């Protein structure tokens, strides 16, 4: 089972896999491609090429890092992307927002099946599991049914980390204070705040605090 596909590049972004990893050699052999391994720190420095490419993202990054990746050009401009080594219980908020998601591969996915579906992705097909599509449909339905209630819709869209950051905002902590409390960078907090403001339809932290005091105290 090989695929001579010289037009589409394949990037692999992982916190754990190294260049000499068995996984890479297996994929290169079965699919007849050269995976281009990149790490998290250099992902925001890569300028996407003009030719099409597929981006494989290792889901063993932290949730915060996975949400952060969604802001990077290398993900937004990919022809298709896939989460690999992904948990059986998907984070539907994360997955529903993921750019050009065409594959979701569990820890238990056999290498042969992964390679078969990677070839299909390179040919432009969507390879998301049917069970995940059903869960996503129900997730979108739940949100769409709340169209008449923007407050409930906003609550449903907030991640656990975003709710946590709102709690820190309410006690008057600065971005740096929150970053220190959560052991992340100040840049990560700013990215979270950008998404929070957008979801709540507010323009600054004071408005976000007012929203949280009005609606999150209800439980």
N, CA, C and O of each residue as an XYZ file, in Angstrom:
876
protein
N       0.846     -1.195      0.000
C       0.000      0.000      0.000
C       0.879      1.241      0.000
O       1.401      1.633      1.043
N       1.042      1.848     -1.142
C       1.844      3.067     -1.229
C       1.047      4.131     -1.950
O       0.035      3.853     -2.593
N       1.523      5.345     -1.829
C       0.834      6.469     -2.468
C       1.881      7.426     -2.992
O       2.589      8.057     -2.207
N       1.991      7.542     -4.265
C       2.946      8.483     -4.867
C       2.265      9.844     -4.959
O       1.576     10.139     -5.935
N       2.461     10.654     -3.953
C       1.818     11.960     -3.904
C       2.882     13.006     -3.631
O       3.210     13.286     -2.477
N       3.410     13.571     -4.675
C       4.506     14.521     -4.533
C       4.013     15.961     -4.443
O       4.811     16.872     -4.219
N       2.703     16.181     -4.615
C       2.188     17.546     -4.657
C       1.777     18.050     -3.280
O       1.795     19.256     -3.037
N       1.409     17.152     -2.382
C       0.928     17.552     -1.069
C       1.935     17.183      0.010
O       2.318     16.021      0.146
N       2.359     18.180      0.774
C       3.273     17.932      1.892
C       2.469     17.483      3.105
O       1.272     17.754      3.205
N       3.142     16.790      4.027
C       2.492     16.362      5.266
C       3.371     16.782      6.441
O       4.511     16.336      6.565
N       2.824     17.652      7.309
C       3.513     18.061      8.521
C       2.971     17.256      9.697
O       1.785     16.928      9.743
N       3.841     16.946     10.634
C       3.446     16.280     11.870
C       3.900     17.137     13.042
O       5.094     17.373     13.229
N       2.943     17.594     13.820
C       3.219     18.462     14.964
C       2.956     17.658     16.227
O       1.816     17.279     16.497
N       4.006     17.394     17.008
C       3.864     16.505     18.161
C       4.758     16.928     19.314
O       5.864     17.419     19.091
N       4.286     16.740     20.567
C       5.127     17.026     21.730
C       5.980     15.836     22.141
O       6.873     15.975     22.977
N       5.716     14.669     21.565
C       6.349     13.438     22.034
C       7.145     12.694     20.962
O       8.140     12.039     21.273
N       6.721     12.790     19.721
C       7.347     12.014     18.655
C       8.620     12.703     18.173
O       8.633     13.913     17.950
N       9.687     11.927     18.013
C      10.956     12.451     17.518
C      11.254     11.871     16.141
O      10.567     10.961     15.677
N      12.278     12.403     15.498
C      12.574     12.046     14.103
C      12.849     10.559     13.917
O      12.552      9.995     12.864
N      13.416      9.927     14.936
C      13.751      8.508     14.815
C      12.664      7.583     15.356
O      12.893      6.388     15.543
N      11.478      8.143     15.605
C      10.381      7.360     16.166
C       9.905      6.295     15.179
O       9.864      6.532     13.972
N       9.551      5.133     15.694
C       9.073      4.032     14.846
C       7.825      4.427     14.070
O       7.640      4.006     12.928
N       6.961      5.241     14.693
C       5.722      5.659     14.043
C       6.007      6.343     12.709
O       5.317      6.094     11.721
N       7.025      7.207     12.682
C       7.357      7.936     11.459
C       7.846      6.985     10.375
O       7.429      7.091      9.221
N       8.717      6.070     10.734
C       9.237      5.143      9.721
C       8.135      4.253      9.164
O       8.133      3.935      7.975
N       7.198      3.849     10.018
C       6.078      3.020      9.550
C       5.221      3.796      8.556
O       4.872      3.275      7.497
N       4.882      5.037      8.894
C       4.033      5.848      8.014
C       4.746      6.135      6.697
O       4.145      6.030      5.627
N       6.020      6.495      6.772
C       6.775      6.782      5.553
C       6.826      5.571      4.626
O       6.792      5.708      3.403
N       6.908      4.397      5.219
C       6.975      3.169      4.427
C       5.627      2.825      3.808
O       5.540      2.523      2.617
N       4.571      2.873      4.629
C       3.251      2.451      4.161
C       2.605      3.439      3.197
O       1.879      3.039      2.287
N       2.869      4.723      3.394
C       2.220      5.743      2.567
C       3.171      6.306      1.514
O       2.734      6.990      0.589
N       4.454      6.028      1.646
C       5.459      6.510      0.695
C       5.487      8.027      0.625
O       5.439      8.621     -0.452
N       5.569      8.643      1.810
C       5.705     10.098      1.902
C       6.842     10.397      2.874
O       7.382      9.492      3.509
N       7.191     11.651      2.980
C       8.150     12.090      3.978
C       7.440     13.052      4.938
O       7.140     14.193      4.588
N       7.180     12.565      6.147
C       6.573     13.440      7.147
C       7.578     14.514      7.566
O       8.755     14.227      7.789
N       7.102     15.740      7.667
C       7.953     16.837      8.111
C       7.613     17.127      9.568
O       6.592     17.744      9.868
N       8.470     16.680     10.458
C       8.222     16.784     11.888
C       8.547     18.189     12.389
O       9.628     18.715     12.123
N       7.606     18.792     13.117
C       7.826     20.114     13.708
C       7.362     20.068     15.163
O       6.531     19.235     15.525
N       7.895     20.957     15.992
C       7.473     20.992     17.388
C       6.659     22.250     17.670
O       6.560     23.146     16.831
N       6.086     22.297     18.850
C       5.155     23.372     19.211
C       5.825     24.745     19.163
O       5.234     25.710     18.677
N       7.045     24.830     19.663
C       7.721     26.127     19.758
C       7.990     26.755     18.400
O       8.036     27.980     18.286
N       8.168     25.933     17.364
C       8.474     26.486     16.046
C       7.247     26.586     15.148
O       7.332     27.108     14.036
N       6.101     26.087     15.624
C       4.901     26.052     14.779
C       4.453     27.449     14.353
O       4.007     27.642     13.222
N       4.572     28.432     15.265
C       4.114     29.782     14.923
C       5.128     30.536     14.074
O       4.868     31.661     13.646
N       6.296     29.915     13.824
C       7.317     30.576     13.009
C       7.319     30.074     11.568
O       8.022     30.614     10.714
N       6.523     29.034     11.307
C       6.515     28.437      9.972
C       5.535     29.180      9.075
O       4.359     29.324      9.411
N       6.016     29.642      7.951
C       5.155     30.282      6.963
C       4.662     29.209      5.997
O       5.460     28.601      5.284
N       3.338     28.972      5.971
C       2.802     27.922      5.093
C       3.235     28.114      3.650
O       3.262     29.233      3.136
N       3.573     27.006      3.008
C       4.021     27.060      1.627
C       2.848     27.293      0.681
O       1.686     27.203      1.079
N       3.166     27.593     -0.569
C       2.130     27.832     -1.567
C       1.427     26.533     -1.948
O       0.217     26.526     -2.177
N       2.189     25.419     -2.018
C       1.559     24.155     -2.391
C       0.715     23.634     -1.230
O       0.975     23.973     -0.075
N      -0.292     22.814     -1.526
C      -1.174     22.310     -0.472
C      -0.435     21.391      0.490
O       0.540     20.738      0.118
N      -0.903     21.349      1.720
C      -0.304     20.455      2.701
C      -1.370     19.998      3.698
O      -2.379     20.668      3.917
N      -1.107     18.836      4.291
C      -1.951     18.278      5.338
C      -1.188     18.379      6.650
O       0.015     18.125      6.692
N      -1.884     18.748      7.722
C      -1.244     18.895      9.028
C      -1.800     17.846      9.993
O      -3.002     17.805     10.257
N      -0.909     17.000     10.514
C      -1.273     16.025     11.538
C      -0.863     16.596     12.885
O       0.295     16.971     13.073
N      -1.804     16.666     13.830
C      -1.520     17.235     15.147
C      -1.716     16.160     16.213
O      -2.780     15.547     16.308
N      -0.691     15.947     16.999
C      -0.734     14.985     18.092
C      -1.627     15.543     19.198
O      -1.331     16.597     19.761
N      -2.716     14.844     19.513
C      -3.677     15.330     20.508
C      -3.161     15.198     21.934
O      -3.881     15.510     22.883
N      -1.910     14.734     22.097
C      -1.338     14.631     23.439
C      -0.727     15.933     23.930
O      -0.139     15.974     25.010
N      -0.862     17.012     23.136
C      -0.593     18.350     23.653
C      -1.606     18.636     24.767
O      -2.633     17.964     24.859
N      -1.319     19.630     25.608
C      -2.304     20.033     26.606
C      -3.486     20.691     25.909
O      -3.376     21.142     24.769
N      -4.615     20.742     26.603
C      -5.791     21.378     26.028
C      -5.510     22.834     25.678
O      -5.957     23.328     24.643
N      -4.766     23.520     26.547
C      -4.434     24.923     26.298
C      -3.621     25.075     25.025
O      -3.865     25.987     24.237
N      -2.657     24.188     24.819
C      -1.818     24.256     23.618
C      -2.634     23.952     22.364
O      -2.418     24.564     21.318
N      -3.562     23.016     22.464
C      -4.385     22.686     21.306
C      -5.276     23.864     20.913
O      -5.445     24.145     19.727
N      -5.841     24.548     21.898
C      -6.643     25.733     21.587
C      -5.751     26.840     21.009
O      -6.163     27.566     20.105
N      -4.544     26.959     21.531
C      -3.605     27.968     21.032
C      -3.243     27.703     19.576
O      -3.099     28.639     18.790
N      -3.094     26.428     19.215
C      -2.721     26.075     17.841
C      -3.744     26.578     16.820
O      -3.407     26.825     15.662
N      -4.989     26.725     17.258
C      -6.026     27.151     16.327
C      -5.827     28.582     15.842
O      -6.451     29.000     14.866
N      -4.965     29.330     16.516
C      -4.720     30.719     16.113
C      -3.575     30.830     15.110
O      -3.317     31.915     14.589
N      -2.884     29.719     14.830
C      -1.679     29.779     14.004
C      -1.976     29.573     12.520
O      -2.822     28.751     12.168
N      -1.287     30.313     11.646
C      -1.504     30.184     10.193
C      -1.281     28.777      9.670
O      -1.951     28.359      8.726
N      -0.348     28.034     10.270
C      -0.052     26.703      9.734
C      -1.264     25.780      9.820
O      -1.402     24.863      9.011
N      -2.147     26.016     10.797
C      -3.381     25.222     10.891
C      -4.469     25.808     10.001
O      -5.155     25.080      9.283
N      -4.619     27.121     10.053
C      -5.699     27.759      9.297
C      -5.563     27.558      7.795
O      -6.567     27.489      7.085
N      -4.316     27.462      7.299
C      -4.098     27.392      5.853
C      -3.884     25.973      5.334
O      -3.609     25.771      4.151
N      -4.010     25.000      6.222
C      -3.839     23.609      5.793
C      -4.986     23.185      4.877
O      -6.131     23.594      5.072
N      -4.669     22.369      3.887
C      -5.704     21.799      3.020
C      -6.627     20.915      3.847
O      -7.837     20.884      3.622
N      -6.055     20.204      4.792
C      -6.804     19.364      5.720
C      -5.942     19.164      6.954
O      -4.719     19.288      6.897
N      -6.592     18.853      8.074
C      -5.846     18.569      9.295
C      -6.479     17.373      9.987
O      -7.629     17.018      9.726
N      -5.706     16.760     10.873
C      -6.202     15.607     11.614
C      -5.593     15.593     13.002
O      -4.440     15.982     13.185
N      -6.367     15.145     13.978
C      -5.869     14.914     15.320
C      -5.528     13.434     15.437
O      -6.352     12.577     15.119
N      -4.316     13.135     15.894
C      -3.893     11.750     16.028
C      -3.596     11.444     17.497
O      -3.373     12.360     18.288
N      -3.591     10.165     17.863
C      -3.459      9.752     19.262
C      -4.488     10.496     20.124
O      -4.188     10.945     21.230
N      -5.683     10.609     19.596
C      -6.738     11.402     20.230
C      -7.520     10.565     21.248
O      -7.612      9.346     21.103
N      -8.080     11.208     22.274
C      -8.842     10.463     23.293
C     -10.172      9.957     22.738
O     -10.744     10.546     21.821
N     -10.649      8.858     23.310
C     -11.943      8.302     22.893
C     -13.067      9.303     23.168
O     -14.003      9.433     22.378
N     -12.965     10.004     24.292
C     -13.960     11.017     24.639
C     -13.458     12.368     24.134
O     -12.633     13.017     24.776
N     -13.965     12.774     22.986
C     -13.476     13.995     22.346
C     -13.959     15.240     23.080
O     -15.068     15.268     23.614
N     -13.118     16.267     23.100
C     -13.531     17.592     23.569
C     -14.289     18.238     22.415
O     -13.680     18.736     21.468
N     -15.623     18.229     22.494
C     -16.438     18.656     21.364
C     -16.302     20.147     21.082
O     -16.452     20.571     19.936
N     -16.021     20.945     22.102
C     -15.795     22.379     21.874
C     -14.545     22.562     21.022
O     -14.549     23.320     20.052
N     -13.481     21.865     21.391
C     -12.230     21.939     20.631
C     -12.420     21.434     19.208
O     -12.049     22.111     18.249
N     -12.998     20.244     19.070
C     -13.144     19.618     17.753
C     -14.064     20.424     16.844
O     -13.808     20.539     15.646
N     -15.131     20.981     17.405
C     -16.087     21.730     16.578
C     -15.497     23.024     16.040
O     -15.995     23.570     15.056
N     -14.423     23.528     16.686
C     -13.792     24.772     16.248
C     -12.557     24.523     15.393
O     -11.972     25.466     14.859
N     -12.155     23.262     15.258
C     -10.880     22.946     14.610
C     -10.942     23.210     13.106
O     -11.887     22.795     12.436
N      -9.926     23.901     12.581
C      -9.904     24.270     11.164
C      -9.676     23.054     10.263
O      -8.765     22.257     10.485
N     -10.528     22.934      9.242
C     -10.339     21.936      8.170
C     -10.102     20.527      8.711
O      -9.284     19.782      8.170
N     -10.818     20.161      9.780
C     -10.624     18.848     10.386
C     -11.195     17.767      9.477
O     -12.389     17.754      9.177
N     -10.326     16.867      9.048
C     -10.742     15.793      8.138
C     -10.439     14.410      8.696
O     -10.795     13.403      8.083
N      -9.777     14.349      9.869
C      -9.461     13.059     10.453
C      -9.342     13.147     11.963
O      -8.871     14.149     12.502
N      -9.772     12.094     12.640
C      -9.673     12.009     14.100
C      -9.300     10.566     14.404
O     -10.116      9.659     14.243
N      -8.052     10.357     14.847
C      -7.528      9.007     15.007
C      -7.200      8.734     16.473
O      -6.434      9.463     17.104
N      -7.798      7.667     16.995
C      -7.637      7.322     18.401
C      -6.280      6.656     18.657
O      -5.581      6.266     17.722
N      -5.924      6.534     19.933
C      -4.723      5.783     20.322
C      -4.771      4.372     19.748
O      -3.751      3.807     19.354
N      -5.982      3.816     19.709
C      -6.146      2.415     19.309
C      -6.231      2.203     17.795
O      -6.317      1.061     17.343
N      -6.209      3.280     17.004
C      -6.317      3.126     15.555
C      -5.103      2.373     15.005
O      -3.972      2.820     15.194
N      -5.314      1.228     14.322
C      -4.182      0.475     13.762
C      -3.434      1.295     12.710
O      -4.037      2.114     12.016
N      -2.139      1.078     12.594
C      -1.322      1.823     11.635
C      -1.819      1.669     10.203
O      -1.820      2.633      9.438
N      -2.241      0.463      9.839
C      -2.732      0.219      8.481
C      -3.967      1.068      8.189
O      -4.075      1.665      7.118
N      -4.895      1.120      9.142
C      -6.104      1.924      8.957
C      -5.761      3.404      8.880
O      -6.301      4.137      8.052
N      -4.844      3.838      9.764
C      -4.425      5.241      9.738
C      -3.851      5.609      8.372
O      -4.177      6.661      7.823
N      -3.003      4.748      7.828
C      -2.373      5.025      6.537
C      -3.399      5.040      5.410
O      -3.340      5.893      4.524
N      -4.333      4.101      5.442
C      -5.399      4.077      4.438
C      -6.156      5.409      4.423
O      -6.426      5.977      3.364
N      -6.490      5.887      5.615
C      -7.297      7.108      5.704
C      -6.456      8.352      5.436
O      -6.979      9.352      4.944
N      -5.178      8.307      5.749
C      -4.294      9.427      5.406
C      -4.218      9.589      3.893
O      -4.230     10.710      3.386
N      -4.140      8.478      3.175
C      -4.130      8.527      1.710
C      -5.417      9.163      1.195
O      -5.390      9.963      0.260
N      -6.543      8.803      1.810
C      -7.828      9.397      1.408
C      -7.844     10.892      1.695
O      -8.364     11.672      0.897
N      -7.273     11.300      2.841
C      -7.208     12.720      3.167
C      -6.371     13.475      2.141
O      -6.729     14.580      1.733
N      -5.256     12.877      1.723
C      -4.400     13.512      0.719
C      -5.136     13.684     -0.603
O      -4.816     14.569     -1.397
N      -6.130     12.822     -0.827
C      -6.929     12.909     -2.055
C      -8.145     13.820     -1.884
O      -8.946     13.971     -2.807
N      -8.284     14.431     -0.693
C      -9.348     15.396     -0.485
C     -10.594     14.873      0.204
O     -11.615     15.560      0.241
N     -10.524     13.649      0.757
C     -11.694     13.063      1.405
C     -11.727     13.389      2.900
O     -10.693     13.641      3.519
N     -12.938     13.377      3.464
C     -13.111     13.544      4.905
C     -13.149     12.167      5.550
O     -13.905     11.300      5.112
N     -12.345     11.957      6.581
C     -12.234     10.645      7.221
C     -12.610     10.685      8.700
O     -12.108      9.874      9.478
N     -13.476     11.604      9.103
C     -13.905     11.655     10.499
C     -14.770     10.445     10.829
O     -15.612     10.057     10.019
N     -14.581      9.840     12.005
C     -15.394      8.687     12.395
C     -16.878      9.060     12.474
O     -17.231     10.159     12.901
N     -17.731      8.134     12.058
C     -19.171      8.376     12.077
C     -19.667      8.695     13.482
O     -20.521      9.563     13.665
N     -19.123      7.984     14.480
C     -19.558      8.217     15.863
C     -19.247      9.638     16.313
O     -20.032     10.247     17.041
N     -18.097     10.173     15.880
C     -17.735     11.541     16.243
C     -18.636     12.540     15.522
O     -19.040     13.541     16.113
N     -18.952     12.285     14.268
C     -19.843     13.174     13.523
C     -21.214     13.260     14.188
O     -21.816     14.333     14.232
N     -21.707     12.146     14.702
C     -23.003     12.133     15.393
C     -22.939     12.991     16.658
O     -23.856     13.761     16.943
N     -21.836     12.847     17.418
C     -21.684     13.647     18.635
C     -21.575     15.133     18.309
O     -22.134     15.972     19.016
N     -20.853     15.454     17.235
C     -20.724     16.854     16.832
C     -22.063     17.428     16.405
O     -22.385     18.575     16.713
N     -22.840     16.623     15.692
C     -24.166     17.071     15.255
C     -25.030     17.409     16.464
O     -25.697     18.443     16.485
N     -25.019     16.545     17.461
C     -25.817     16.784     18.669
C     -25.308     18.010     19.421
O     -26.095     18.771     19.984
N     -23.978     18.198     19.425
C     -23.380     19.366     20.079
C     -23.847     20.652     19.401
O     -24.259     21.598     20.072
N     -23.781     20.683     18.057
C     -24.233     21.866     17.324
C     -25.735     22.084     17.504
O     -26.190     23.223     17.602
N     -26.498     21.002     17.549
C     -27.939     21.110     17.752
C     -28.234     21.770     19.089
O     -29.079     22.659     19.181
N     -27.528     21.326     20.129
C     -27.755     21.868     21.467
C     -27.497     23.373     21.503
O     -28.221     24.130     22.151
N     -26.444     23.791     20.787
C     -26.131     25.225     20.759
C     -27.150     25.989     19.912
O     -27.619     27.057     20.308
N     -27.490     25.438     18.743
C     -28.431     26.119     17.859
C     -29.808     26.285     18.478
O     -30.514     27.251     18.188
N     -30.192     25.340     19.335
C     -31.492     25.436     19.994
C     -31.540     26.576     21.001
O     -32.609     26.953     21.480
N     -30.360     27.125     21.318
C     -30.305     28.226     22.276
C     -30.159     29.587     21.593
O     -29.800     30.575     22.233
N     -30.441     29.629     20.287
C     -30.256     30.881     19.535
C     -31.017     32.050     20.156
O     -30.566     33.194     20.096
N     -32.162     31.760     20.746
C     -32.983     32.827     21.335
C     -32.415     33.271     22.686
O     -32.878     34.261     23.252
N     -31.436     32.563     23.198
C     -30.853     32.902     24.493
C     -29.340     32.988     24.364
O     -28.649     32.000     24.613
N     -28.802     34.158     23.976
C     -27.359     34.314     23.774
C     -26.533     33.992     25.013
O     -25.397     33.534     24.899
N     -27.093     34.227     26.192
C     -26.352     33.955     27.427
C     -26.077     32.470     27.592
O     -24.955     32.074     27.906
N     -27.099     31.646     27.382
C     -26.929     30.204     27.496
C     -25.970     29.705     26.418
O     -25.127     28.845     26.671
N     -26.110     30.255     25.221
C     -25.223     29.852     24.127
C     -23.770     30.164     24.468
O     -22.878     29.355     24.211
N     -23.536     31.344     25.049
C     -22.173     31.722     25.424
C     -21.625     30.785     26.485
O     -20.463     30.385     26.424
N     -22.465     30.431     27.466
C     -22.032     29.511     28.518
C     -21.631     28.164     27.934
O     -20.612     27.590     28.319
N     -22.430     27.667     27.009
C     -22.146     26.365     26.406
C     -20.830     26.369     25.635
O     -20.154     25.345     25.547
N     -20.471     27.522     25.080
C     -19.287     27.584     24.227
C     -17.987     27.756     25.004
O     -16.906     27.543     24.455
N     -18.079     28.145     26.290
C     -16.870     28.383     27.080
C     -16.235     27.067     27.519
O     -16.923     26.150     27.966
N     -14.911     26.989     27.383
C     -14.188     25.796     27.836
C     -13.935     25.895     29.347
O     -14.123     26.946     29.958
N     -13.502     24.767     29.929
C     -13.198     24.778     31.368
C     -12.121     25.811     31.695
O     -12.212     26.512     32.702
N     -11.108     25.901     30.844
C     -10.025     26.854     31.088
C     -10.525     28.298     30.979
O     -10.125     29.156     31.765
N     -11.392     28.562     30.013
C     -11.927     29.919     29.857
C     -12.778     30.308     31.063
O     -12.726     31.452     31.513
N     -13.557     29.368     31.587
C     -14.342     29.635     32.797
C     -13.418     29.925     33.980
O     -13.702     30.788     34.811
N     -12.312     29.190     34.038
C     -11.340     29.393     35.112
C     -10.717     30.779     35.020
O     -10.533     31.449     36.036
N     -10.391     31.209     33.798
C      -9.790     32.533     33.607
C     -10.784     33.633     33.973
O     -10.403     34.648     34.555
N     -12.049     33.434     33.636
C     -13.070     34.413     34.022
C     -13.147     34.550     35.541
O     -13.343     35.647     36.064
N     -12.992     33.437     36.237
C     -13.000     33.479     37.707
C     -11.834     34.316     38.222
O     -11.992     35.098     39.159
N     -10.663     34.152     37.610
C      -9.491     34.952     38.008
C      -9.711     36.436     37.688
O      -9.290     37.311     38.445
N     -10.373     36.707     36.560
C     -10.662     38.102     36.212
C     -11.535     38.762     37.271
O     -11.339     39.927     37.618
N     -12.490     38.010     37.775
C     -13.441     38.585     38.737
C     -12.784     39.015     40.041
O     -13.295     39.894     40.735
N     -11.644     38.396     40.380
C     -10.972     38.798     41.620
C      -9.874     39.824     41.349
O      -9.064     40.132     42.223
N      -9.862     40.351     40.114
C      -8.997     41.473     39.797
C      -7.569     41.145     39.405
O      -6.712     42.028     39.441
N      -7.288     39.912     39.034
C      -5.924     39.551     38.661
C      -5.577     40.075     37.266
O      -6.428     40.134     36.378
N      -4.313     40.451     37.096
C      -3.803     40.889     35.794
C      -3.514     39.667     34.926
O      -3.561     38.532     35.401
N      -3.217     39.907     33.658
C      -2.856     38.797     32.763
C      -1.651     38.025     33.299
O      -1.615     36.795     33.253
N      -0.670     38.766     33.805
C       0.533     38.119     34.329
C       0.222     37.305     35.579
O       0.750     36.207     35.757
N      -0.635     37.843     36.442
C      -1.041     37.120     37.650
C      -1.730     35.807     37.292
O      -1.456     34.763     37.884
N      -2.637     35.879     36.303
C      -3.372     34.682     35.890
C      -2.407     33.661     35.287
O      -2.494     32.465     35.565
N      -1.491     34.152     34.461
C      -0.508     33.258     33.832
C       0.315     32.530     34.898
O       0.553     31.327     34.786
N       0.745     33.255     35.924
C       1.524     32.646     37.004
C       0.685     31.624     37.772
O       1.184     30.562     38.145
N      -0.582     31.944     38.005
C      -1.465     31.043     38.751
C      -1.707     29.741     37.997
O      -1.814     28.675     38.604
N      -1.793     29.833     36.655
C      -2.134     28.667     35.846
C      -0.908     28.016     35.213
O      -1.032     27.028     34.488
N       0.285     28.573     35.489
C       1.546     28.018     34.990
C       1.595     27.978     33.454
O       2.026     26.993     32.855
N       1.141     29.072     32.840
C       1.216     29.212     31.387
C       1.818     30.573     31.081
O       2.081     31.361     31.990
N       2.038     30.851     29.794
C       2.621     32.137     29.419
C       1.557     33.230     29.390
O       0.362     32.957     29.274
N       2.020     34.470     29.497
C       1.091     35.600     29.410
C       0.457     35.661     28.018
O      -0.699     36.058     27.873
N       1.222     35.265     26.994
C       0.688     35.221     25.629
C      -0.490     34.263     25.535
O      -1.476     34.553     24.857
N      -0.391     33.117     26.216
C      -1.496     32.140     26.222
C      -2.741     32.745     26.853
O      -3.848     32.548     26.352
N      -2.572     33.478     27.946
C      -3.719     34.127     28.606
C      -4.365     35.145     27.672
O      -5.590     35.233     27.597
N      -3.544     35.911     26.962
C      -4.086     36.902     26.019
C      -4.890     36.222     24.920
O      -5.930     36.732     24.504
N      -4.415     35.081     24.452
C      -5.143     34.338     23.421
C      -6.478     33.839     23.958
O      -7.495     33.906     23.268
N      -6.472     33.337     25.197
C      -7.716     32.887     25.823
C      -8.703     34.057     25.958
O      -9.892     33.916     25.670
N      -8.191     35.203     26.399
C      -9.064     36.371     26.584
C      -9.677     36.817     25.262
O     -10.840     37.215     25.211
N      -8.892     36.747     24.198
C      -9.425     37.111     22.884
C     -10.629     36.238     22.542
O     -11.660     36.730     22.083
N     -10.478     34.917     22.778
C     -11.581     34.007     22.478
C     -12.769     34.231     23.404
O     -13.921     34.152     22.976
N     -12.485     34.514     24.688
C     -13.565     34.779     25.645
C     -14.358     36.017     25.239
O     -15.589     35.985     25.223
N     -13.666     37.107     24.910
C     -14.340     38.345     24.510
C     -15.228     38.103     23.294
O     -16.349     38.606     23.212
N     -14.694     37.312     22.338
C     -15.457     37.041     21.117
C     -16.711     36.235     21.426
O     -17.783     36.525     20.896
N     -16.581     35.221     22.285
C     -17.734     34.376     22.620
C     -18.798     35.143     23.404
O     -19.994     34.926     23.209
N     -18.361     36.038     24.289
C     -19.307     36.784     25.120
C     -19.812     38.046     24.431
O     -20.711     38.719     24.934
N     -19.226     38.362     23.273
C     -19.589     39.573     22.535
C     -19.346     40.821     23.382
O     -20.186     41.717     23.466
N     -18.161     40.847     24.008
C     -17.751     42.020     24.777
C     -16.440     42.533     24.183
O     -15.791     41.835     23.404
N     -16.060     43.740     24.550
C     -14.874     44.344     23.931
C     -13.721     44.568     24.891
O     -12.634     44.955     24.463
N     -13.932     44.333     26.189
C     -12.840     44.544     27.132
C     -13.055     43.705     28.387
O     -14.107     43.093     28.567
N     -12.039     43.686     29.253
C     -12.082     42.822     30.443
C     -13.142     43.289     31.440
O     -13.727     42.461     32.138
N     -13.402     44.590     31.521
C     -14.429     45.081     32.446
C     -15.797     44.530     32.068
O     -16.567     44.107     32.931
N     -16.094     44.538     30.765
C     -17.368     43.988     30.301
C     -17.427     42.485     30.535
O     -18.481     41.946     30.873
N     -16.287     41.803     30.356
C     -16.250     40.358     30.600
C     -16.497     40.055     32.074
O     -17.206     39.105     32.405
N     -15.915     40.860     32.956
C     -16.123     40.683     34.397
C     -17.583     40.903     34.758
O     -18.157     40.144     35.538
N     -18.187     41.950     34.186
C     -19.608     42.227     34.448
C     -20.476     41.058     34.003
O     -21.412     40.668     34.701
N     -20.156     40.491     32.817
C     -20.915     39.352     32.300
C     -20.788     38.172     33.260
O     -21.781     37.520     33.580
N     -19.571     37.899     33.717
C     -19.332     36.765     34.615
C     -20.067     36.948     35.942
O     -20.623     35.994     36.486
N     -20.068     38.177     36.458
C     -20.742     38.431     37.726
C     -22.255     38.267     37.593
O     -22.932     37.864     38.539
N     -22.776     38.584     36.407
C     -24.218     38.469     36.195
C     -24.672     37.029     35.999
O     -25.715     36.620     36.510
N     -23.869     36.256     35.244
C     -24.358     34.962     34.776
C     -23.649     33.745     35.353
O     -24.266     32.687     35.478
N     -22.381     33.861     35.708
C     -21.691     32.667     36.201
C     -21.990     32.386     37.659
O     -21.854     31.249     38.110
N     -22.393     33.398     38.400
C     -22.723     33.186     39.805
C     -23.986     32.356     39.989
O     -24.287     31.881     41.084
N     -24.738     32.192     38.857
C     -25.964     31.401     38.926
C     -25.676     29.917     39.046
O     -26.522     29.140     39.489
N     -24.412     29.514     38.624
C     -24.023     28.115     38.675
C     -24.391     27.372     37.445
O     -24.124     26.174     37.343
